[in-house]
Amino acid sequence: AFTTPTLVHLGVTKSVLGVVWLAGPLSGIFVQPIVGAASDGCRSPWGRRRPFIAGGGLVACVTLLLFSFAEDIGRLLGD
């Protein structure tokens, strides 16, 4: 709910917001079949899906944490 105002505050123009919101579904078109094929062949003691669910959850947590510090990270990188 607060993503669009946050992105506008960070300097993303309103004309680019549509492209930003389109990036997720477009990446899903390519990533989901690859992850699905990899999980189909997984022979983990946790099962076929659980390692990918755990890994995806961990990546989501880290990226959401980084997103909350996006302004500070941008400043540190010279933006």
C-alpha positions as a printed Julia matrix, in Angstrom:
79×3 Matrix{Float64}:
  0.0     0.0     0.0
  2.91    2.35    0.67
  5.16    1.26   -2.18
  4.04    3.84   -4.73
  4.42    6.84   -2.38
  7.79    5.51   -1.25
  9.0     5.13   -4.83
  7.8     8.65   -5.69
  9.62    9.95   -2.6
 12.79    8.19   -3.81
 12.56   10.01   -7.14
 10.81    7.54   -9.44
  8.63    9.51  -11.83
  4.96    8.66  -12.16
  5.48    7.72  -15.79
  8.02    5.04  -14.78
  5.87    3.57  -11.98
  3.95    1.39  -14.45
  7.2    -0.17  -15.62
  8.26   -0.75  -12.0
  4.97   -2.51  -11.22
  5.28   -4.57  -14.41
  8.74   -5.9   -13.46
  7.38   -8.42  -10.93
  4.91  -10.2   -13.22
  7.39  -10.17  -16.1
 10.12  -11.74  -13.99
  7.61  -14.33  -12.8
  7.0   -15.42  -16.38
 10.63  -16.48  -16.63
 11.57  -17.42  -13.06
  8.56  -19.57  -12.08
  9.04  -22.26  -14.74
 12.76  -22.48  -13.93
 12.15  -22.82  -10.18
  9.31  -25.28  -10.84
 11.55  -27.49  -12.96
 14.3   -27.32  -10.35
 11.93  -28.24   -7.53
 10.52  -31.14   -9.54
 13.99  -32.66   -9.61
 14.85  -31.88   -5.99
 15.67  -34.87   -3.8
 15.99  -33.07   -0.45
 15.07  -34.81    2.82
 12.73  -31.84    3.37
 10.77  -32.77    0.27
 10.62  -31.26   -3.18
  9.03  -27.91   -2.38
 10.06  -26.96    1.16
 13.67  -25.96    0.36
 12.42  -23.6    -2.34
  9.73  -22.16   -0.08
 12.29  -21.59    2.69
 14.81  -20.07    0.27
 12.19  -17.84   -1.34
 10.98  -16.68    2.07
 14.51  -15.83    3.13
 15.18  -13.89   -0.09
 11.86  -12.03    0.3
 12.7   -11.05    3.89
 16.15   -9.76    2.94
 14.9    -7.78   -0.06
 12.04   -6.22    1.93
 14.54   -5.22    4.61
 16.79   -3.67    1.97
 13.82   -1.88    0.41
 13.03   -0.24    3.73
 16.55    1.25    3.72
 16.56    2.14    0.01
 17.1     5.87    0.57
 20.07    5.29    2.89
 21.58    2.66    0.58
 21.23    5.02   -2.38
 22.97    7.76   -0.43
 25.81    5.39    0.51
 26.23    4.39   -3.14
 26.53    8.02   -4.22
 23.02    8.72   -5.44
